[in-house]
Amino acid sequence: KFYLDGIEVPNINHFATQGSSGGPVGLLNVNFIREVDFYSGAFPSNRANGLSSVLAFKQKDGNPDALITNFALGSSDAALTLDGPMGKKVDFIFSARRSYLQFLFRAIGLPFLPEYNDFQFKVKHQLSANSEISIIGLGAIDKFKLNESVNDNVTDEETIKRNRYILSNIPVQEQWNYTIGANYKHYSEKSMQQVVVSRNEWNNNAKKYFNNTNNPADLLLDYSSKEIENKFRFENTMRNNGWKLNFGTGLEAVNYKNKTFQKIIFQNLPDTLDFNSELNFIKTSLFGQISKKAFDNKIIASFGL
């Protein structure tokens, strides 16, 4: 599981495989990351349901003095970042990237053309000496097109066969996703209260036509899937004499939709898969954790539920 400034982000990669967190290109702007907590086990109780690990990213604050603009040209994309104040007690960071991988892939003669775009922002408002609110956003648009003219100037038979095989099997695909959320913190002398609300949405669409004709009669695959999650979490953290107590509650409303049309050939007999499905449910949670440092912080004992 991934958390950005305390807000859960389902995926931090471009061209993700549905049901997985992987992908070939990172989505986060690493220049915005101040620190990362990595948990390979014994996950904190307020970061529940992690399977293999938990990554908690913390972003830097915006420059409070002046606006800083940066334009970067990389090996696969171009990026614009802005960093500065929006008022006396408000600062922000913002970045946007657009890839040109599709031009590179076409130039070197590959049969598929990936394209990705993303944005990321954080706005922090110091409400008072004891309270603050941060609003973050993260989003991406990924497209996967076919280079149907890839064999036009190719003479090698093996390369032509390979390209034809890829063109006949890979669908045209488009994904887009976003996460937006707010994290409110109130500080007391020995405690901190935190309220987090967020919404994330992930869309995955794929189509495939026989011989890539785009003719409705030749449609082989029409896949559309959507995942939407609305989340709320409250935490209270207390510290005293080396003791730390964290407890809270959470609420999530989840909606999954799937629409699939697919023609399947099995033992030379054609078949059609055609269905719509929708799933809605509510998830609730209660959690608590207590820990104690001892021997000059050389040992930390912790118990959570």
Secondary structure, 3 states (H helix, E strand, C coil): CEEECCEEECCCEECCCCCCCCCCEECCCHHHEEEEEEECCCCCHHHCCCCCCEEEEEECCCCCCCCEEEEEECCCEEEEEEEEECCCCEEEEEEEEEECHHHHHHHCCCCEEEEEEEEEEEEEEEEECCEEEEEEEEEEEEEEEECCCCCCCCCCHHHHHHHHHHHHHCCEEEEEEEEEEEEEEEECCCEEEEEEEEEEEEEEEEEEEHHHCCCHHHEEEEEEEEEEEEEEEEEEEEEECCEEEEEEEEEEEEEEEEEEEEEEEECCEEEEEEEEEEEEEEEEEEEEEEEEEECCCCEEEEEEC
